[in-house]
Amino acid sequence: MHHAFKLGEVEHELWLSHSRGDYQLHLGDSLIPVALRRDDHGRCFITTGETTTPVTFAVRGDEVHLHIDGAAYTLRYRHPMDRLAAQAHHGADDAIRAPMPGSTVAVRVKPGQSVARGEALLVMESMKMETTITAPRDGVVESVHVVQGQTFERDTTLVSLVAEGAT
């Protein structure tokens, strides 16, 4: 099955296959051997082709945060249904969904409010940790689907956006 990940604003379609105890990353026409290993001290290393590099990573919902060679990256998994919606001109980034089950601590926006990419939309709590949910793009808040104190499941739509001028 092909998967899509967004790195910044660029979407990459890829998939992994198993090969002799390791994996092969299929990226376009390229086939790249890849392995993730942990040493006896708990440090992680990623090997791509012949290159091994220390890596630190954290997973939060559909996002993987990586720190490699002094640079930080965020990969965002794109669910196949979201990709289909985007292709049908209903942007997948129009519905901001819960990355995990939780409850609403604070709502920072209201319908009709313009927001910029990265702006805080709401703060949620899950497993005693607060997470700020931010706007994936510039837009206008069409609706807020949760209120302070409300609990929700993973993938619940929290906030809906529309393009500037579409309201």
C-alpha positions in Angstrom: 0.0 0.0 0.0 1.3 3.4 -0.9 1.4 6.0 1.9 1.8 9.8 1.6 3.7 12.0 4.0 3.9 15.7 3.9 7.3 17.3 4.7 6.7 21.0 4.8 4.4 21.7 2.0 5.6 18.9 -0.2 3.7 15.5 -0.3 5.8 12.4 -0.9 4.2 9.1 -1.9 6.2 6.1 -0.6 6.0 2.6 0.8 8.2 0.1 2.7 8.8 -3.5 1.8 10.6 -6.1 3.9 13.9 -7.4 2.7 16.3 -9.8 4.5 15.6 -8.5 8.0 15.6 -4.8 6.9 13.4 -2.6 4.8 13.4 -1.1 1.4 12.0 2.4 1.0 10.2 2.8 -2.3 10.3 6.5 -3.2 9.3 7.3 -6.8 11.5 5.1 -9.0 14.1 4.8 -6.2 14.6 1.8 -4.0 16.6 2.7 -0.8 17.7 0.2 1.9 16.6 1.6 5.3 17.0 0.4 8.9 16.4 1.9 12.3 18.5 0.6 15.1 19.0 1.3 18.8 22.4 0.8 20.4 23.2 -0.5 24.0 22.9 3.1 25.3 19.5 3.7 23.9 20.6 6.0 21.1 18.9 5.6 17.7 20.5 5.4 14.3 19.0 5.4 10.8 20.8 3.7 8.0 19.8 4.7 4.4 21.9 3.0 1.8 25.5 3.1 3.1 25.0 6.1 5.4 24.3 5.7 9.2 23.2 8.8 11.0 22.1 9.4 14.7 18.4 10.3 14.8 16.1 11.5 17.6 12.4 11.1 16.9 9.0 11.5 18.6 5.6 10.4 17.3 2.5 12.4 18.0 -0.7 11.1 16.3 0.0 11.3 12.6 3.1 13.4 13.0 6.7 12.1 13.3 9.2 14.7 14.6 12.8 14.0 13.5 16.1 15.5 14.5 18.8 14.5 12.1 22.2 16.2 11.5 21.3 19.3 13.4 18.0 19.9 11.5 14.5 19.3 12.7 11.8 17.9 10.4 8.1 17.1 10.9 6.5 14.4 8.7 2.8 14.3 8.6 1.0 11.1 7.6 -1.8 11.8 5.1 -4.7 9.3 5.5 -5.9 8.0 2.1 -9.4 9.3 2.6 -8.0 12.8 3.3 -6.0 12.6 0.1 -9.1 11.6 -1.9 -11.0 14.6 -0.4 -8.2 16.9 -1.3 -8.2 15.6 -4.9 -12.0 16.3 -5.0 -11.2 19.9 -4.1 -12.2 19.6 -0.5 -8.9 20.3 1.1 -7.9 17.7 3.7 -6.4 20.6 5.7 -9.9 22.1 6.0 -10.8 19.7 8.8 -8.3 19.8 11.7 -8.7 16.4 13.5 -7.6 15.2 16.9 -4.2 13.4 16.7 -5.2 11.3 19.8 -8.1 11.0 22.2 -8.3 13.8 24.8 -10.2 16.8 26.1 -10.3 20.5 25.2 -8.4 22.7 27.7 -8.8 26.0 25.8 -10.3 27.2 22.5 -8.3 30.0 21.0 -10.4 30.8 17.9 -14.0 31.5 16.9 -16.0 31.1 13.7 -15.2 33.9 11.2 -11.7 34.5 12.6 -8.8 34.7 10.1 -5.9 32.5 11.1 -2.3 32.1 9.8 -0.5 28.8 9.3 1.0 27.7 12.7 -1.4 29.9 14.7 -2.9 28.2 17.8 -6.5 27.0 17.4 -7.0 25.2 20.6 -5.2 23.4 23.4 -6.0 19.8 24.2 -5.0 17.5 27.0 -4.2 13.8 26.6 -2.5 11.5 29.1 -1.8 14.5 31.3 0.1 16.3 28.6 -1.1 19.5 26.9 -0.8 19.8 23.1 -1.5 23.0 21.1 -3.3 22.3 17.9 -2.3 24.8 15.2 -3.6 25.8 11.8 -2.0 23.8 9.0 -2.5 26.7 6.6 -3.9 30.2 6.3 -7.6 30.5 6.3 -10.8 31.5 8.1 -12.3 29.4 10.9 -15.6 28.1 9.5 -16.6 26.3 12.7 -15.3 25.1 16.0 -16.6 21.6 16.8 -15.6 21.3 20.5 -16.0 23.4 23.6 -13.7 23.8 26.6 -13.9 20.6 28.8 -15.3 18.4 26.1 -13.8 15.0 25.6 -13.2 13.5 22.1 -11.8 10.5 20.3 -8.8 10.4 17.9 -9.7 11.7 14.4 -12.6 13.8 15.8 -12.9 17.0 13.7 -11.9 19.9 16.1 -12.0 22.9 13.8 -13.0 23.5 10.2 -11.3 26.0 8.0 -12.2 27.6 4.7 -10.1 29.7 2.3 -10.0 33.5 2.9 -12.9 35.1 1.1 -14.9 31.8 0.9 -17.1 32.6 3.9 
